[in-house]
Amino acid sequence: MKHAQGVDQHTAVLPNGQKDRLRPLSNANTRGVTGWCLEPHDLAVAKLAAGRPKDYEFVGALVRAHLLDPVVIRQRIRETTITDGQRRAAEGRRRSLSDGRVDPHT
């Protein structure tokens, strides 16, 4: 079963300018309602900032499938209003994905 989880703009850590990159989704499954979806790199930043293993695995799968560009993710992490510690952690997770490691804590 495929589904999307709706959240408000305060739920996730997102890069600056993310509102300009939102993508509309409306089809028969949405019953005429338009959902606004994060651009994939913005979603990846939110997932890496959250640091949960399931999120790390999700982003890793997208990187391995060549659906995300690690360089764009790095740029977006830099454009995110977070603490230096959060930025270093998110960047470390991104870097380990680019290096082919699967454990976000190595």
C-alpha positions as CSV (number, residue, x, y, z in Angstrom):
1,M,0.0,0.0,0.0
2,K,1.4,3.4,-1.0
3,H,0.6,6.4,1.1
4,A,1.9,9.8,2.0
5,Q,2.1,11.3,5.4
6,G,1.0,14.9,5.7
7,V,3.0,17.2,7.9
8,D,3.0,20.9,8.5
9,Q,5.9,23.2,7.7
10,H,7.1,23.2,11.3
11,T,7.5,19.4,11.6
12,A,10.7,19.0,9.6
13,V,14.1,20.8,9.3
14,L,14.0,22.1,5.7
15,P,16.5,24.1,3.6
16,N,15.8,27.8,2.8
17,G,13.8,28.2,-0.3
18,Q,12.0,24.9,-0.1
19,K,8.6,26.5,-0.5
20,D,9.7,27.6,-4.0
21,R,10.5,24.0,-4.9
22,L,7.3,22.3,-3.7
23,R,5.7,20.1,-6.2
24,P,1.9,19.7,-6.6
25,L,0.3,16.2,-6.6
26,S,-3.3,15.8,-7.7
27,N,-4.8,12.7,-9.3
28,A,-7.7,10.3,-8.9
29,N,-6.2,8.9,-5.7
30,T,-6.2,12.4,-4.1
31,R,-9.9,12.8,-4.9
32,G,-9.2,16.2,-6.5
33,V,-7.3,17.6,-3.5
34,T,-3.8,18.9,-4.3
35,G,-1.0,17.9,-2.0
36,W,2.2,19.8,-2.0
37,C,5.2,17.6,-1.9
38,L,8.8,18.3,-1.0
39,E,11.4,18.3,-3.8
40,P,13.4,15.1,-3.3
41,H,16.6,16.8,-2.2
42,D,14.8,18.9,0.4
43,L,13.2,15.7,1.7
44,A,16.6,14.1,1.9
45,V,17.9,17.0,4.0
46,A,15.0,16.7,6.4
47,K,15.6,12.9,6.7
48,L,19.3,13.3,7.2
49,A,18.7,16.0,9.8
50,A,16.3,13.8,11.7
51,G,19.0,11.1,11.9
52,R,16.6,8.2,12.4
53,P,17.9,4.8,10.9
54,K,14.8,4.4,8.8
55,D,15.3,7.9,7.3
56,Y,19.0,7.2,6.6
57,E,18.1,3.9,4.9
58,F,15.5,5.7,2.8
59,V,17.9,8.4,1.6
60,G,20.6,5.8,1.0
61,A,18.3,3.9,-1.3
62,L,17.5,7.0,-3.3
63,V,21.2,7.9,-3.6
64,R,22.0,4.3,-4.7
65,A,19.2,4.4,-7.3
66,H,20.7,7.7,-8.6
67,L,17.5,9.6,-7.8
68,L,19.4,12.1,-5.7
69,D,22.6,14.1,-6.3
70,P,24.8,14.1,-3.2
71,V,26.3,17.5,-4.3
72,V,22.8,19.0,-4.2
73,I,22.1,17.5,-0.8
74,R,25.4,19.0,0.5
75,Q,24.4,22.4,-0.9
76,R,20.9,22.2,0.7
77,I,22.3,21.2,4.1
78,R,24.4,24.4,4.0
79,E,21.2,26.3,3.2
80,T,19.3,24.9,6.2
81,T,18.9,26.9,9.4
82,I,20.2,24.5,12.0
83,T,22.9,24.4,14.7
84,D,26.5,23.7,13.7
85,G,26.2,20.4,15.5
86,Q,23.1,19.4,13.5
87,R,24.8,20.5,10.3
88,R,27.9,18.4,11.0
89,A,25.8,15.4,11.8
90,A,23.6,15.7,8.7
91,E,26.7,16.3,6.5
92,G,28.4,13.3,8.1
93,R,25.4,11.1,7.2
94,R,25.4,12.5,3.7
95,R,29.1,11.9,3.3
96,S,28.9,8.3,4.5
97,L,26.1,7.6,2.0
98,S,28.4,9.0,-0.8
99,D,31.2,6.8,0.5
100,G,29.0,3.8,0.2
101,R,28.7,3.1,3.9
102,V,25.4,1.9,5.2
103,D,25.8,2.7,8.9
104,P,25.1,6.4,9.7
105,H,27.1,6.1,12.9
106,T,30.4,5.0,11.3
